[in-house]
Structure formats: structure tokens, C-alpha cells
């Protein structure tokens, strides 16, 4: 259980993919690319630390040695870093999340996408949100967006605070998935169940939890966030951060 007296202090960062849609001449991991002068992955780690995270486990895959070296060189001495390697990094992100099962230590944890930019204050509030045993939390954006933006996003539908559906193909939805979670260890059992059914996505595991009434939405209000899938997404994130507008 997380509470105001016992906030979550551990995070898992998914950094294993090769970013198929991020086309750069050197084919480097997009997590190494600078965003306003700072590599994307370091922004994610830094935001987690600013929010109150003390222990970060990074799931590596594509260009694992380079990504690890970057994280180690820039790590704060006040932040504990560990690493796991997902040898099946070409598969969906649910496989990467499951690779970090042992690193979670049976405790609640933040689950972050290495290529998502987010407001540290949102995560800070989520880390302190009271959750019952086995319940998890997903930061959601309920603001209206252009159809082209919604088409690319993972969407959710809620009943009250509970998330009842999640997926890219939802037509009936009321919020977007920002990729910032606080999860109970029950997520790993849910991921195994999803994979046994042939679904290796993280959303597949979240659907398993939602079916049990264990997923809640956390509205980010007017906070900024951005999922960096393409070079144009990176440019948009830079513009939003530079001007202070929503990402």
C-alpha cells in the first residue's frame, strides 16, 4: 500500500526498444537523442528523481551498453541505479516490464516509459496517492485533442475513477494514457496472464488488472507530457518545453 506516510520510492524505466519510427541517420537509440541539450532518457530519470524516486531500475535492450553508460555517467549520487536486460527487446513493451519483476522487490513502483516527457509534480502526487493492495494508477489526460493526436495515442475509458478499457483502437474513450504509472506487484501476474493469451503489450497486462477493478485513472489536469515516437515529436516537445505550452 502507498500512503502519504509511506510514498513509493522505486521506479522501473522501460528503455529497451529501438524506436522503429524514430529515423535518424546513425540508427542510434532515440533515448540518446538530446531534448533541449539533455538526452531523453536522462530527462525521464531526472524527472523521476525530482518527484521523489530514490531507486531506478532501467530495462535495457537495443544498444544496451551505450544506454547504460549514459545513465551511469549522469546519475546523481543520491539516486540508486540498477539494470536488467530484456533479450527479447524486439517484442512489445509488456515483455520489458515483466523482465523487471525481480527488481521490483515485491513492492509498489512507478513504471515509466523512457521516451515520455512528463511533469515531475504529477508523478510526485501519484507516488503519495493512497492505493489499496493490488491497485494501480495511470496518469491520464482528459483534455480534448485533435483526431490525429488521438489516433496515435493509447486511450482509456473509465467508470468513475476506475479504468475499464485501454487500447489504441478504442472508439469510446474519455482520456489518453500518458505512460506514467504507479503499479502494484500484481501487474506482473497480469502481464503473464496477458502473454499466455498471446498479448505481449503492457496494455494487455493493464487490461487484465482493469477487468479485476484494480486500475484507477489519475487526471493530470493541465500538466505537460509528450510521447516521443518520431523526430517531429522531438521537435514538438522541444518547442513546448521552450515556450511553456502544453506538450
N, C-alpha and C positions, 0 to 999 in steps of 0.2 A: 504494500500500500504506500502511496505517496501522500504526503500531507504537508501543511505549512511547517510542521516541526521536523519533517524528515524528507526534504526535497530529493529528487532524483539527481545523481551526480555523475552518472555514466552515460556515454553516448557511443553508438556504432555508426560509422560513416561508410556508406557504400561508394567505393571508388574503384571498382573492378572493370567496368565496361570500357570499350574503346571509342565510344561516341561515333557510331556509324554515320550520323547526319552532320557531324562537325567536320567539314572538309578543310583541312589545312595542308599545305604542300609537304610538310615533313611527316605527316601522319602521326604527330605526337598526341598523347592523351590530352583531351581538352582540359582536364583538370590542371595541367601545367600552364595553360594559357593565362596571360595576365588580364585582370579586370581592374582598370584604373591603377595599373602598376603592381598589383598583387595577384599571384596565381589563384585561380578559382578555388582550388582545394583549401588553400590557406585561409581564404575568406570564410569558408564553411567551418573550419576548425576554430578560427578566431572568434566567430560569432557564437559557437557553442561554448567556448571558454568564457566569453563575456557574459553569457546567460547563466553561468554557474556550474558548468560541467567541469569535472576535475580529472576524469579518466576517459580517454577516447581510444576506441579500437577501430582501425581502418581496415576495411576489406579490400585487398589488392587483387589484381588480375593482369590486365593489359599494362605493359611497361611497368611491372610491379617494382623493380629495383629503382627506377627513376622516381616514381611516385613516392615510394618510401623515403628515399634520400631527401626529397624536397621537404616532406613532412618533418623528418628528423632535424634537418638543418634549421628550420624556422620555429621549432617547438619552444614554447615557453617552459622554463624550468619549473613552473608551478602547475604544469599540465602533464599528467602521466599518459604516455602513448604506448599502444601495443598494436600488433599487426597480425592478420590472418590472411592466407592466400586462398582464393577460390580458383582451383584449376579449371573449373567449368565456366569461366567468366563470359564465354560467348553466349551462354544461356541467359534467361531472364533474371531480373534483379531479385526475385524470391530465392534463387539459389545462393546468391551472395549473402542475403540476410541470414539464411539458415547456416551458412558457413561460420557465422559468428556466435552460434548458440553457446558454446562453452565459454566464450569470452564474456558473455552477459552475467555469468556467475549466479544465475537463478534470481536476479533482482530486476526491478523495472529499469528501463533505459530509454534514452532518446534515440530515435532512429532517423538518420539524416541522409539525404542524397548529396553526394559530393559536388554535384553540379547545380545545386539550388542555392540561390542567394535569398536570405531571409533576415528579418529584423530580430536581433538578439532578444529584445524585450518580449516578443511573442513566446519564444522558447523559454525564457526565464519564468514567465507566468505559467506555462504548461508544466514545467518541472515541479512547480509547487501546487498544482491542482490536485485536489483530493480525488482519489480513484479507489474503488473497491477492488478486492482481489480479482485478478484476471481481466480487469477492464483496461482498455487502451484508448488513446486520444489522438486525433488527427486534426492538425490545423487546417481550417477551410476558409475559403474566400467566397463570401455570399454576394459580392458586388456584381452587377450585370457587366458582361463583357461582349465584345463583338463576336459574331458567329464563327469567324475564322479562328479566333483565340480559343473558344470553347471546343471547336473541332479537334484541336491538338491536345487538349488537356484531359486529364483523368477527372471524372465528375462523380459527385456523390448525391444521394438522396437521403433525407433524414425524416424521421418521425420524432418530433420533439428534439431532444439533443442526440438521440441515437442515430447512427448511420445504418441504414438498412440495405443500401445498394451502393456499389462503387464500380467504375469501369470507364473506359474511354468511349464506349459505344452507347452510353445511356442517353436516351432522348428525354426522359422525365427526370430532371435533376434540379437541385436548388443551391448547389455550391460546387466550387472547384477544389480539388486536392492539391495542397501546396507542397507535399512531400516532406513535411515536418511532423514527426510522430513522437509520442511518449507511449511506450509499449510495455505491457506485462510479459513475462516469460511465456505465457500461454500462446504468444504469437508463433513460437517455434513449432509447437504441436499443430497449430493451424496451417503453417506452411507445409509441414509433412503431409497433412491430410490433403491439401490442395495439390501437391505434387503427385501423390498417389492417384489422384483423379486426372492427372495429365496437365495441370496448370502450374507452370513454374514462375508465374509473376508474383510480385509482392501483393498486388491487388487480390490475387487468388486467396492468399492467406488472410487478408483483411476481410474478404467476403465470408470466410469461414467464421471469423470472430463476430462479424455483423449478424450472421444467422443465429448466433447464440446470444445476441443482445449485449455484446461486450465492447462495441466500438462507439465512441462518442465524438462529435464534432466540436472543435474549439474555434470560434469565429475570430479571425484576425483583425476585424474592423477595417481601418484604413492603412494598416501596416503594409510595407512593401515586400514583395517577393518576386523571384523570377526563376524559371526553369530554363537553363541554358542548353538547348539541344543543337543549335546551329550558330554559325558565325554571325548571322544577323541578330540572333537572340543576344549574343555577347555585346554587340554594338548597342542594342536597345537597353540592356542592363547598364552599360556604361553611361548612356545618356540619362537614364532615370536616376542613377546614383549621383551623377554630377549636378543635376538640376533639382534634386529632391522631390521629383514627381513619383507617383506610383510606378513600380516596375512592371 
